[in-house]
Amino acid sequence: MARPSRPLLSVPRIAEAALALVDAGGDFTMAALADSLGVRPSSLYNHLAGREEIVEAMRTLVLEQGAKELGSEAVRGPEEAVRLILRSYREAFARHPRIIPLVTSYTVSAPAVMRWYEELADQLTVLGIARDRLLDVITVLDSLVLGAALDLAAPDEVWDRRSTRSALLAAAIAASPPGRERADRAFELGLDLVLGGLVRLATTASAGSSRT
């Protein structure tokens, strides 16, 4: 009998199946995952040690999708590089918003995911962020991007204008574009504010070190 052209199980196949379950229901169980792949739960452990490694495989899959879209576009300087990385990160997780609470519950450990953070750390260092503030900055950027990814899953009308007593807020809601346009504008504003603040932080740190 000829061998099947595609192995029954592999890490990418398990990650794809688990991600499909999370997209549909917000979580997965080992039993449901095995059933969706047509295998016994024990077979999964031949490829991944358990739930945490499966979550990391899903995180890798999602970020690799974003990396493919990022491509090899030439960039001018570290600030633009950071913007492109964060935009691709947001788009990747916006396709799978239900995985966000899941991945934030586990330690980042997958080599491919760590390489993504290493590239971000390198660009931030070139931008002038001091090493003792680097993880603070990465945490802020993570929060911005994951929140913005969830925002893309929000309804077109996030706030009901008829439910506010504030004429100011009602006017702001009426003036705001709906859906994707509103979310994109807010995200780009967030990038401007955060990256502008990072440039000032780097400049201040540089000036302080030059005086000592």
PyMOL CGO cylinders between C-alpha atoms (Angstrom):
from pymol import cmd
from pymol.cgo import CYLINDER

trace = [
    CYLINDER, 0.00, 0.00, 0.00, 1.37, 3.39, -0.99, 0.3, 1, 1, 1, 1, 1, 1,
    CYLINDER, 1.37, 3.39, -0.99, 2.13, 5.86, 1.77, 0.3, 1, 1, 1, 1, 1, 1,
    CYLINDER, 2.13, 5.86, 1.77, -0.15, 8.89, 2.01, 0.3, 1, 1, 1, 1, 1, 1,
    CYLINDER, -0.15, 8.89, 2.01, 1.28, 11.98, 0.30, 0.3, 1, 1, 1, 1, 1, 1,
    CYLINDER, 1.28, 11.98, 0.30, 0.74, 14.04, 3.46, 0.3, 1, 1, 1, 1, 1, 1,
    CYLINDER, 0.74, 14.04, 3.46, 1.52, 12.86, 7.01, 0.3, 1, 1, 1, 1, 1, 1,
    CYLINDER, 1.52, 12.86, 7.01, -1.53, 12.35, 9.13, 0.3, 1, 1, 1, 1, 1, 1,
    CYLINDER, -1.53, 12.35, 9.13, -0.19, 14.62, 11.84, 0.3, 1, 1, 1, 1, 1, 1,
    CYLINDER, -0.19, 14.62, 11.84, 2.37, 17.41, 12.04, 0.3, 1, 1, 1, 1, 1, 1,
    CYLINDER, 2.37, 17.41, 12.04, 2.86, 20.46, 14.22, 0.3, 1, 1, 1, 1, 1, 1,
    CYLINDER, 2.86, 20.46, 14.22, 1.47, 22.85, 11.55, 0.3, 1, 1, 1, 1, 1, 1,
    CYLINDER, 1.47, 22.85, 11.55, -1.60, 20.64, 11.02, 0.3, 1, 1, 1, 1, 1, 1,
    CYLINDER, -1.60, 20.64, 11.02, -2.25, 20.47, 14.75, 0.3, 1, 1, 1, 1, 1, 1,
    CYLINDER, -2.25, 20.47, 14.75, -1.86, 24.25, 15.04, 0.3, 1, 1, 1, 1, 1, 1,
    CYLINDER, -1.86, 24.25, 15.04, -4.23, 24.85, 12.12, 0.3, 1, 1, 1, 1, 1, 1,
    CYLINDER, -4.23, 24.85, 12.12, -6.87, 22.54, 13.60, 0.3, 1, 1, 1, 1, 1, 1,
    CYLINDER, -6.87, 22.54, 13.60, -6.55, 24.09, 17.07, 0.3, 1, 1, 1, 1, 1, 1,
    CYLINDER, -6.55, 24.09, 17.07, -6.79, 27.58, 15.61, 0.3, 1, 1, 1, 1, 1, 1,
    CYLINDER, -6.79, 27.58, 15.61, -9.97, 26.61, 13.76, 0.3, 1, 1, 1, 1, 1, 1,
    CYLINDER, -9.97, 26.61, 13.76, -11.50, 25.44, 17.05, 0.3, 1, 1, 1, 1, 1, 1,
    CYLINDER, -11.50, 25.44, 17.05, -10.48, 28.68, 18.78, 0.3, 1, 1, 1, 1, 1, 1,
    CYLINDER, -10.48, 28.68, 18.78, -11.86, 30.77, 15.92, 0.3, 1, 1, 1, 1, 1, 1,
    CYLINDER, -11.86, 30.77, 15.92, -15.15, 28.94, 16.25, 0.3, 1, 1, 1, 1, 1, 1,
    CYLINDER, -15.15, 28.94, 16.25, -15.51, 28.72, 20.01, 0.3, 1, 1, 1, 1, 1, 1,
    CYLINDER, -15.51, 28.72, 20.01, -12.79, 30.70, 21.75, 0.3, 1, 1, 1, 1, 1, 1,
    CYLINDER, -12.79, 30.70, 21.75, -10.89, 27.69, 23.12, 0.3, 1, 1, 1, 1, 1, 1,
    CYLINDER, -10.89, 27.69, 23.12, -10.00, 24.06, 22.49, 0.3, 1, 1, 1, 1, 1, 1,
    CYLINDER, -10.00, 24.06, 22.49, -9.68, 20.81, 24.39, 0.3, 1, 1, 1, 1, 1, 1,
    CYLINDER, -9.68, 20.81, 24.39, -7.27, 18.02, 23.60, 0.3, 1, 1, 1, 1, 1, 1,
    CYLINDER, -7.27, 18.02, 23.60, -10.21, 15.69, 23.01, 0.3, 1, 1, 1, 1, 1, 1,
    CYLINDER, -10.21, 15.69, 23.01, -11.93, 18.05, 20.59, 0.3, 1, 1, 1, 1, 1, 1,
    CYLINDER, -11.93, 18.05, 20.59, -8.66, 18.75, 18.79, 0.3, 1, 1, 1, 1, 1, 1,
    CYLINDER, -8.66, 18.75, 18.79, -7.91, 15.06, 18.36, 0.3, 1, 1, 1, 1, 1, 1,
    CYLINDER, -7.91, 15.06, 18.36, -11.45, 14.43, 17.15, 0.3, 1, 1, 1, 1, 1, 1,
    CYLINDER, -11.45, 14.43, 17.15, -11.17, 17.20, 14.54, 0.3, 1, 1, 1, 1, 1, 1,
    CYLINDER, -11.17, 17.20, 14.54, -8.00, 15.56, 13.23, 0.3, 1, 1, 1, 1, 1, 1,
    CYLINDER, -8.00, 15.56, 13.23, -9.44, 12.06, 13.32, 0.3, 1, 1, 1, 1, 1, 1,
    CYLINDER, -9.44, 12.06, 13.32, -6.87, 10.71, 15.80, 0.3, 1, 1, 1, 1, 1, 1,
    CYLINDER, -6.87, 10.71, 15.80, -6.68, 9.68, 19.44, 0.3, 1, 1, 1, 1, 1, 1,
    CYLINDER, -6.68, 9.68, 19.44, -5.67, 12.38, 21.97, 0.3, 1, 1, 1, 1, 1, 1,
    CYLINDER, -5.67, 12.38, 21.97, -2.53, 10.38, 22.81, 0.3, 1, 1, 1, 1, 1, 1,
    CYLINDER, -2.53, 10.38, 22.81, -1.34, 10.82, 19.20, 0.3, 1, 1, 1, 1, 1, 1,
    CYLINDER, -1.34, 10.82, 19.20, -1.06, 14.60, 19.71, 0.3, 1, 1, 1, 1, 1, 1,
    CYLINDER, -1.06, 14.60, 19.71, 1.60, 14.09, 22.38, 0.3, 1, 1, 1, 1, 1, 1,
    CYLINDER, 1.60, 14.09, 22.38, 3.92, 12.51, 19.81, 0.3, 1, 1, 1, 1, 1, 1,
    CYLINDER, 3.92, 12.51, 19.81, 4.28, 15.99, 18.29, 0.3, 1, 1, 1, 1, 1, 1,
    CYLINDER, 4.28, 15.99, 18.29, 3.59, 18.50, 21.06, 0.3, 1, 1, 1, 1, 1, 1,
    CYLINDER, 3.59, 18.50, 21.06, 3.99, 18.04, 24.80, 0.3, 1, 1, 1, 1, 1, 1,
    CYLINDER, 3.99, 18.04, 24.80, 0.65, 19.54, 25.77, 0.3, 1, 1, 1, 1, 1, 1,
    CYLINDER, 0.65, 19.54, 25.77, -1.69, 22.50, 25.74, 0.3, 1, 1, 1, 1, 1, 1,
    CYLINDER, -1.69, 22.50, 25.74, 1.00, 25.15, 26.25, 0.3, 1, 1, 1, 1, 1, 1,
    CYLINDER, 1.00, 25.15, 26.25, 3.02, 23.99, 23.25, 0.3, 1, 1, 1, 1, 1, 1,
    CYLINDER, 3.02, 23.99, 23.25, -0.12, 23.88, 21.12, 0.3, 1, 1, 1, 1, 1, 1,
    CYLINDER, -0.12, 23.88, 21.12, -0.92, 27.48, 22.08, 0.3, 1, 1, 1, 1, 1, 1,
    CYLINDER, -0.92, 27.48, 22.08, 2.63, 28.46, 21.13, 0.3, 1, 1, 1, 1, 1, 1,
    CYLINDER, 2.63, 28.46, 21.13, 2.26, 26.63, 17.81, 0.3, 1, 1, 1, 1, 1, 1,
    CYLINDER, 2.26, 26.63, 17.81, -0.92, 28.63, 17.15, 0.3, 1, 1, 1, 1, 1, 1,
    CYLINDER, -0.92, 28.63, 17.15, 0.82, 31.88, 18.11, 0.3, 1, 1, 1, 1, 1, 1,
    CYLINDER, 0.82, 31.88, 18.11, 3.62, 30.99, 15.68, 0.3, 1, 1, 1, 1, 1, 1,
    CYLINDER, 3.62, 30.99, 15.68, 1.13, 30.25, 12.92, 0.3, 1, 1, 1, 1, 1, 1,
    CYLINDER, 1.13, 30.25, 12.92, -0.67, 33.57, 13.38, 0.3, 1, 1, 1, 1, 1, 1,
    CYLINDER, -0.67, 33.57, 13.38, 2.54, 35.61, 13.42, 0.3, 1, 1, 1, 1, 1, 1,
    CYLINDER, 2.54, 35.61, 13.42, 3.94, 33.77, 10.40, 0.3, 1, 1, 1, 1, 1, 1,
    CYLINDER, 3.94, 33.77, 10.40, 0.83, 34.78, 8.48, 0.3, 1, 1, 1, 1, 1, 1,
    CYLINDER, 0.83, 34.78, 8.48, 1.58, 38.39, 9.38, 0.3, 1, 1, 1, 1, 1, 1,
    CYLINDER, 1.58, 38.39, 9.38, 5.25, 38.02, 8.44, 0.3, 1, 1, 1, 1, 1, 1,
    CYLINDER, 5.25, 38.02, 8.44, 4.31, 36.80, 4.96, 0.3, 1, 1, 1, 1, 1, 1,
    CYLINDER, 4.31, 36.80, 4.96, 2.32, 39.98, 4.40, 0.3, 1, 1, 1, 1, 1, 1,
    CYLINDER, 2.32, 39.98, 4.40, 5.15, 42.13, 5.75, 0.3, 1, 1, 1, 1, 1, 1,
    CYLINDER, 5.15, 42.13, 5.75, 7.39, 40.75, 3.02, 0.3, 1, 1, 1, 1, 1, 1,
    CYLINDER, 7.39, 40.75, 3.02, 10.72, 42.36, 2.16, 0.3, 1, 1, 1, 1, 1, 1,
    CYLINDER, 10.72, 42.36, 2.16, 9.53, 45.92, 1.73, 0.3, 1, 1, 1, 1, 1, 1,
    CYLINDER, 9.53, 45.92, 1.73, 12.38, 48.44, 2.06, 0.3, 1, 1, 1, 1, 1, 1,
    CYLINDER, 12.38, 48.44, 2.06, 12.00, 50.77, 5.02, 0.3, 1, 1, 1, 1, 1, 1,
    CYLINDER, 12.00, 50.77, 5.02, 13.58, 54.05, 5.99, 0.3, 1, 1, 1, 1, 1, 1,
    CYLINDER, 13.58, 54.05, 5.99, 14.87, 53.89, 9.51, 0.3, 1, 1, 1, 1, 1, 1,
    CYLINDER, 14.87, 53.89, 9.51, 13.86, 52.11, 12.71, 0.3, 1, 1, 1, 1, 1, 1,
    CYLINDER, 13.86, 52.11, 12.71, 10.64, 54.05, 13.34, 0.3, 1, 1, 1, 1, 1, 1,
    CYLINDER, 10.64, 54.05, 13.34, 9.15, 53.00, 10.01, 0.3, 1, 1, 1, 1, 1, 1,
    CYLINDER, 9.15, 53.00, 10.01, 10.36, 49.43, 10.60, 0.3, 1, 1, 1, 1, 1, 1,
    CYLINDER, 10.36, 49.43, 10.60, 8.58, 49.34, 13.98, 0.3, 1, 1, 1, 1, 1, 1,
    CYLINDER, 8.58, 49.34, 13.98, 5.39, 50.70, 12.37, 0.3, 1, 1, 1, 1, 1, 1,
    CYLINDER, 5.39, 50.70, 12.37, 5.42, 47.98, 9.71, 0.3, 1, 1, 1, 1, 1, 1,
    CYLINDER, 5.42, 47.98, 9.71, 6.06, 45.23, 12.26, 0.3, 1, 1, 1, 1, 1, 1,
    CYLINDER, 6.06, 45.23, 12.26, 3.21, 46.41, 14.47, 0.3, 1, 1, 1, 1, 1, 1,
    CYLINDER, 3.21, 46.41, 14.47, 0.79, 46.81, 11.56, 0.3, 1, 1, 1, 1, 1, 1,
    CYLINDER, 0.79, 46.81, 11.56, 1.47, 43.24, 10.41, 0.3, 1, 1, 1, 1, 1, 1,
    CYLINDER, 1.47, 43.24, 10.41, 1.09, 41.99, 14.00, 0.3, 1, 1, 1, 1, 1, 1,
    CYLINDER, 1.09, 41.99, 14.00, -2.27, 43.73, 14.33, 0.3, 1, 1, 1, 1, 1, 1,
    CYLINDER, -2.27, 43.73, 14.33, -3.57, 42.41, 11.01, 0.3, 1, 1, 1, 1, 1, 1,
    CYLINDER, -3.57, 42.41, 11.01, -2.51, 38.85, 11.84, 0.3, 1, 1, 1, 1, 1, 1,
    CYLINDER, -2.51, 38.85, 11.84, -4.28, 38.80, 15.21, 0.3, 1, 1, 1, 1, 1, 1,
    CYLINDER, -4.28, 38.80, 15.21, -7.30, 40.70, 13.89, 0.3, 1, 1, 1, 1, 1, 1,
    CYLINDER, -7.30, 40.70, 13.89, -8.06, 37.63, 11.74, 0.3, 1, 1, 1, 1, 1, 1,
    CYLINDER, -8.06, 37.63, 11.74, -8.14, 35.49, 14.88, 0.3, 1, 1, 1, 1, 1, 1,
    CYLINDER, -8.14, 35.49, 14.88, -9.31, 37.79, 17.71, 0.3, 1, 1, 1, 1, 1, 1,
    CYLINDER, -9.31, 37.79, 17.71, -10.50, 34.90, 19.89, 0.3, 1, 1, 1, 1, 1, 1,
    CYLINDER, -10.50, 34.90, 19.89, -6.96, 33.63, 20.28, 0.3, 1, 1, 1, 1, 1, 1,
    CYLINDER, -6.96, 33.63, 20.28, -5.81, 36.84, 22.00, 0.3, 1, 1, 1, 1, 1, 1,
    CYLINDER, -5.81, 36.84, 22.00, -7.04, 35.99, 25.53, 0.3, 1, 1, 1, 1, 1, 1,
    CYLINDER, -7.04, 35.99, 25.53, -5.56, 32.52, 25.10, 0.3, 1, 1, 1, 1, 1, 1,
    CYLINDER, -5.56, 32.52, 25.10, -2.04, 33.53, 24.03, 0.3, 1, 1, 1, 1, 1, 1,
    CYLINDER, -2.04, 33.53, 24.03, -1.81, 36.20, 26.72, 0.3, 1, 1, 1, 1, 1, 1,
    CYLINDER, -1.81, 36.20, 26.72, -2.32, 33.47, 29.33, 0.3, 1, 1, 1, 1, 1, 1,
    CYLINDER, -2.32, 33.47, 29.33, 0.90, 31.65, 28.41, 0.3, 1, 1, 1, 1, 1, 1,
    CYLINDER, 0.90, 31.65, 28.41, 4.59, 32.51, 28.46, 0.3, 1, 1, 1, 1, 1, 1,
    CYLINDER, 4.59, 32.51, 28.46, 6.04, 33.33, 25.04, 0.3, 1, 1, 1, 1, 1, 1,
    CYLINDER, 6.04, 33.33, 25.04, 8.57, 30.61, 24.25, 0.3, 1, 1, 1, 1, 1, 1,
    CYLINDER, 8.57, 30.61, 24.25, 8.30, 29.50, 20.60, 0.3, 1, 1, 1, 1, 1, 1,
    CYLINDER, 8.30, 29.50, 20.60, 11.55, 30.27, 18.74, 0.3, 1, 1, 1, 1, 1, 1,
    CYLINDER, 11.55, 30.27, 18.74, 9.74, 31.82, 15.76, 0.3, 1, 1, 1, 1, 1, 1,
    CYLINDER, 9.74, 31.82, 15.76, 7.77, 34.12, 18.05, 0.3, 1, 1, 1, 1, 1, 1,
    CYLINDER, 7.77, 34.12, 18.05, 10.87, 35.06, 20.02, 0.3, 1, 1, 1, 1, 1, 1,
    CYLINDER, 10.87, 35.06, 20.02, 12.57, 36.02, 16.75, 0.3, 1, 1, 1, 1, 1, 1,
    CYLINDER, 12.57, 36.02, 16.75, 9.71, 38.44, 16.09, 0.3, 1, 1, 1, 1, 1, 1,
    CYLINDER, 9.71, 38.44, 16.09, 10.28, 40.08, 19.47, 0.3, 1, 1, 1, 1, 1, 1,
    CYLINDER, 10.28, 40.08, 19.47, 14.05, 40.07, 18.90, 0.3, 1, 1, 1, 1, 1, 1,
    CYLINDER, 14.05, 40.07, 18.90, 13.60, 42.02, 15.67, 0.3, 1, 1, 1, 1, 1, 1,
    CYLINDER, 13.60, 42.02, 15.67, 11.32, 44.47, 17.45, 0.3, 1, 1, 1, 1, 1, 1,
    CYLINDER, 11.32, 44.47, 17.45, 13.88, 44.85, 20.27, 0.3, 1, 1, 1, 1, 1, 1,
    CYLINDER, 13.88, 44.85, 20.27, 16.67, 45.45, 17.74, 0.3, 1, 1, 1, 1, 1, 1,
    CYLINDER, 16.67, 45.45, 17.74, 14.71, 48.19, 15.96, 0.3, 1, 1, 1, 1, 1, 1,
    CYLINDER, 14.71, 48.19, 15.96, 13.74, 49.86, 19.24, 0.3, 1, 1, 1, 1, 1, 1,
    CYLINDER, 13.74, 49.86, 19.24, 17.38, 49.84, 20.33, 0.3, 1, 1, 1, 1, 1, 1,
    CYLINDER, 17.38, 49.84, 20.33, 18.40, 51.52, 17.08, 0.3, 1, 1, 1, 1, 1, 1,
    CYLINDER, 18.40, 51.52, 17.08, 15.63, 54.03, 17.75, 0.3, 1, 1, 1, 1, 1, 1,
    CYLINDER, 15.63, 54.03, 17.75, 17.42, 54.86, 20.99, 0.3, 1, 1, 1, 1, 1, 1,
    CYLINDER, 17.42, 54.86, 20.99, 15.46, 53.00, 23.66, 0.3, 1, 1, 1, 1, 1, 1,
    CYLINDER, 15.46, 53.00, 23.66, 17.67, 52.11, 26.62, 0.3, 1, 1, 1, 1, 1, 1,
    CYLINDER, 17.67, 52.11, 26.62, 18.01, 48.44, 27.55, 0.3, 1, 1, 1, 1, 1, 1,
    CYLINDER, 18.01, 48.44, 27.55, 16.49, 49.00, 30.99, 0.3, 1, 1, 1, 1, 1, 1,
    CYLINDER, 16.49, 49.00, 30.99, 13.30, 50.35, 29.38, 0.3, 1, 1, 1, 1, 1, 1,
    CYLINDER, 13.30, 50.35, 29.38, 13.13, 47.94, 26.46, 0.3, 1, 1, 1, 1, 1, 1,
    CYLINDER, 13.13, 47.94, 26.46, 10.73, 45.42, 27.97, 0.3, 1, 1, 1, 1, 1, 1,
    CYLINDER, 10.73, 45.42, 27.97, 8.50, 48.23, 29.26, 0.3, 1, 1, 1, 1, 1, 1,
    CYLINDER, 8.50, 48.23, 29.26, 8.24, 49.58, 25.73, 0.3, 1, 1, 1, 1, 1, 1,
    CYLINDER, 8.24, 49.58, 25.73, 7.59, 46.16, 24.20, 0.3, 1, 1, 1, 1, 1, 1,
    CYLINDER, 7.59, 46.16, 24.20, 4.81, 45.59, 26.75, 0.3, 1, 1, 1, 1, 1, 1,
    CYLINDER, 4.81, 45.59, 26.75, 3.19, 48.92, 25.83, 0.3, 1, 1, 1, 1, 1, 1,
    CYLINDER, 3.19, 48.92, 25.83, 3.37, 48.09, 22.12, 0.3, 1, 1, 1, 1, 1, 1,
    CYLINDER, 3.37, 48.09, 22.12, 1.96, 44.60, 22.73, 0.3, 1, 1, 1, 1, 1, 1,
    CYLINDER, 1.96, 44.60, 22.73, -0.99, 46.12, 24.59, 0.3, 1, 1, 1, 1, 1, 1,
    CYLINDER, -0.99, 46.12, 24.59, -1.61, 48.67, 21.84, 0.3, 1, 1, 1, 1, 1, 1,
    CYLINDER, -1.61, 48.67, 21.84, -1.52, 46.13, 19.03, 0.3, 1, 1, 1, 1, 1, 1,
    CYLINDER, -1.52, 46.13, 19.03, -3.58, 43.40, 20.68, 0.3, 1, 1, 1, 1, 1, 1,
    CYLINDER, -3.58, 43.40, 20.68, -6.18, 45.95, 21.79, 0.3, 1, 1, 1, 1, 1, 1,
    CYLINDER, -6.18, 45.95, 21.79, -6.30, 47.34, 18.26, 0.3, 1, 1, 1, 1, 1, 1,
    CYLINDER, -6.30, 47.34, 18.26, -6.69, 43.83, 16.85, 0.3, 1, 1, 1, 1, 1, 1,
    CYLINDER, -6.69, 43.83, 16.85, -9.69, 43.27, 19.12, 0.3, 1, 1, 1, 1, 1, 1,
    CYLINDER, -9.69, 43.27, 19.12, -11.07, 46.64, 18.05, 0.3, 1, 1, 1, 1, 1, 1,
    CYLINDER, -11.07, 46.64, 18.05, -11.20, 45.44, 14.45, 0.3, 1, 1, 1, 1, 1, 1,
    CYLINDER, -11.20, 45.44, 14.45, -13.63, 42.74, 15.60, 0.3, 1, 1, 1, 1, 1, 1,
    CYLINDER, -13.63, 42.74, 15.60, -15.95, 45.34, 17.14, 0.3, 1, 1, 1, 1, 1, 1,
    CYLINDER, -15.95, 45.34, 17.14, -19.34, 46.16, 15.57, 0.3, 1, 1, 1, 1, 1, 1,
    CYLINDER, -19.34, 46.16, 15.57, -19.49, 49.01, 13.06, 0.3, 1, 1, 1, 1, 1, 1,
    CYLINDER, -19.49, 49.01, 13.06, -21.30, 51.12, 15.66, 0.3, 1, 1, 1, 1, 1, 1,
    CYLINDER, -21.30, 51.12, 15.66, -19.30, 50.84, 18.88, 0.3, 1, 1, 1, 1, 1, 1,
    CYLINDER, -19.30, 50.84, 18.88, -21.16, 53.55, 20.83, 0.3, 1, 1, 1, 1, 1, 1,
    CYLINDER, -21.16, 53.55, 20.83, -24.91, 54.19, 20.64, 0.3, 1, 1, 1, 1, 1, 1,
    CYLINDER, -24.91, 54.19, 20.64, -25.27, 57.95, 20.14, 0.3, 1, 1, 1, 1, 1, 1,
    CYLINDER, -25.27, 57.95, 20.14, -28.87, 57.86, 21.38, 0.3, 1, 1, 1, 1, 1, 1,
    CYLINDER, -28.87, 57.86, 21.38, -27.77, 56.50, 24.76, 0.3, 1, 1, 1, 1, 1, 1,
    CYLINDER, -27.77, 56.50, 24.76, -25.53, 59.40, 25.78, 0.3, 1, 1, 1, 1, 1, 1,
    CYLINDER, -25.53, 59.40, 25.78, -26.63, 62.56, 27.56, 0.3, 1, 1, 1, 1, 1, 1,
    CYLINDER, -26.63, 62.56, 27.56, -23.51, 64.39, 26.45, 0.3, 1, 1, 1, 1, 1, 1,
    CYLINDER, -23.51, 64.39, 26.45, -23.94, 66.56, 23.36, 0.3, 1, 1, 1, 1, 1, 1,
    CYLINDER, -23.94, 66.56, 23.36, -20.15, 66.58, 23.00, 0.3, 1, 1, 1, 1, 1, 1,
    CYLINDER, -20.15, 66.58, 23.00, -19.88, 62.78, 22.94, 0.3, 1, 1, 1, 1, 1, 1,
    CYLINDER, -19.88, 62.78, 22.94, -22.93, 62.46, 20.65, 0.3, 1, 1, 1, 1, 1, 1,
    CYLINDER, -22.93, 62.46, 20.65, -21.34, 64.86, 18.17, 0.3, 1, 1, 1, 1, 1, 1,
    CYLINDER, -21.34, 64.86, 18.17, -18.04, 62.96, 18.32, 0.3, 1, 1, 1, 1, 1, 1,
    CYLINDER, -18.04, 62.96, 18.32, -19.82, 59.66, 17.65, 0.3, 1, 1, 1, 1, 1, 1,
    CYLINDER, -19.82, 59.66, 17.65, -21.73, 61.17, 14.74, 0.3, 1, 1, 1, 1, 1, 1,
    CYLINDER, -21.73, 61.17, 14.74, -18.55, 62.59, 13.21, 0.3, 1, 1, 1, 1, 1, 1,
    CYLINDER, -18.55, 62.59, 13.21, -16.58, 59.37, 13.47, 0.3, 1, 1, 1, 1, 1, 1,
    CYLINDER, -16.58, 59.37, 13.47, -16.46, 57.04, 10.46, 0.3, 1, 1, 1, 1, 1, 1,
    CYLINDER, -16.46, 57.04, 10.46, -17.84, 53.53, 11.04, 0.3, 1, 1, 1, 1, 1, 1,
    CYLINDER, -17.84, 53.53, 11.04, -16.17, 50.15, 11.06, 0.3, 1, 1, 1, 1, 1, 1,
    CYLINDER, -16.17, 50.15, 11.06, -12.68, 49.59, 9.69, 0.3, 1, 1, 1, 1, 1, 1,
    CYLINDER, -12.68, 49.59, 9.69, -12.00, 53.24, 8.92, 0.3, 1, 1, 1, 1, 1, 1,
    CYLINDER, -12.00, 53.24, 8.92, -12.60, 54.28, 12.53, 0.3, 1, 1, 1, 1, 1, 1,
    CYLINDER, -12.60, 54.28, 12.53, -10.44, 51.43, 13.83, 0.3, 1, 1, 1, 1, 1, 1,
    CYLINDER, -10.44, 51.43, 13.83, -7.60, 52.20, 11.42, 0.3, 1, 1, 1, 1, 1, 1,
    CYLINDER, -7.60, 52.20, 11.42, -7.64, 55.90, 12.26, 0.3, 1, 1, 1, 1, 1, 1,
    CYLINDER, -7.64, 55.90, 12.26, -7.51, 55.15, 15.97, 0.3, 1, 1, 1, 1, 1, 1,
    CYLINDER, -7.51, 55.15, 15.97, -4.67, 52.65, 15.55, 0.3, 1, 1, 1, 1, 1, 1,
    CYLINDER, -4.67, 52.65, 15.55, -2.58, 54.99, 13.43, 0.3, 1, 1, 1, 1, 1, 1,
    CYLINDER, -2.58, 54.99, 13.43, -3.15, 57.76, 15.99, 0.3, 1, 1, 1, 1, 1, 1,
    CYLINDER, -3.15, 57.76, 15.99, -2.03, 55.36, 18.71, 0.3, 1, 1, 1, 1, 1, 1,
    CYLINDER, -2.03, 55.36, 18.71, 1.14, 54.56, 16.73, 0.3, 1, 1, 1, 1, 1, 1,
    CYLINDER, 1.14, 54.56, 16.73, 1.85, 58.27, 16.26, 0.3, 1, 1, 1, 1, 1, 1,
    CYLINDER, 1.85, 58.27, 16.26, 1.39, 59.02, 19.95, 0.3, 1, 1, 1, 1, 1, 1,
    CYLINDER, 1.39, 59.02, 19.95, 3.39, 56.05, 21.22, 0.3, 1, 1, 1, 1, 1, 1,
    CYLINDER, 3.39, 56.05, 21.22, 6.25, 56.30, 18.73, 0.3, 1, 1, 1, 1, 1, 1,
    CYLINDER, 6.25, 56.30, 18.73, 6.42, 60.07, 19.17, 0.3, 1, 1, 1, 1, 1, 1,
    CYLINDER, 6.42, 60.07, 19.17, 6.68, 59.48, 22.90, 0.3, 1, 1, 1, 1, 1, 1,
    CYLINDER, 6.68, 59.48, 22.90, 9.40, 56.87, 22.35, 0.3, 1, 1, 1, 1, 1, 1,
    CYLINDER, 9.40, 56.87, 22.35, 11.46, 59.25, 20.26, 0.3, 1, 1, 1, 1, 1, 1,
    CYLINDER, 11.46, 59.25, 20.26, 11.21, 61.85, 23.03, 0.3, 1, 1, 1, 1, 1, 1,
    CYLINDER, 11.21, 61.85, 23.03, 12.11, 59.20, 25.61, 0.3, 1, 1, 1, 1, 1, 1,
    CYLINDER, 12.11, 59.20, 25.61, 15.19, 58.21, 23.62, 0.3, 1, 1, 1, 1, 1, 1,
    CYLINDER, 15.19, 58.21, 23.62, 16.19, 61.86, 23.11, 0.3, 1, 1, 1, 1, 1, 1,
    CYLINDER, 16.19, 61.86, 23.11, 15.83, 62.61, 26.82, 0.3, 1, 1, 1, 1, 1, 1,
    CYLINDER, 15.83, 62.61, 26.82, 17.85, 59.55, 27.80, 0.3, 1, 1, 1, 1, 1, 1,
    CYLINDER, 17.85, 59.55, 27.80, 20.56, 60.50, 25.30, 0.3, 1, 1, 1, 1, 1, 1,
    CYLINDER, 20.56, 60.50, 25.30, 20.72, 64.05, 26.60, 0.3, 1, 1, 1, 1, 1, 1,
    CYLINDER, 20.72, 64.05, 26.60, 20.90, 62.81, 30.19, 0.3, 1, 1, 1, 1, 1, 1,
    CYLINDER, 20.90, 62.81, 30.19, 23.75, 60.42, 29.44, 0.3, 1, 1, 1, 1, 1, 1,
    CYLINDER, 23.75, 60.42, 29.44, 25.71, 63.11, 27.59, 0.3, 1, 1, 1, 1, 1, 1,
    CYLINDER, 25.71, 63.11, 27.59, 25.60, 65.37, 30.66, 0.3, 1, 1, 1, 1, 1, 1,
    CYLINDER, 25.60, 65.37, 30.66, 26.99, 62.70, 32.99, 0.3, 1, 1, 1, 1, 1, 1,
]
cmd.load_cgo(trace, "trace")
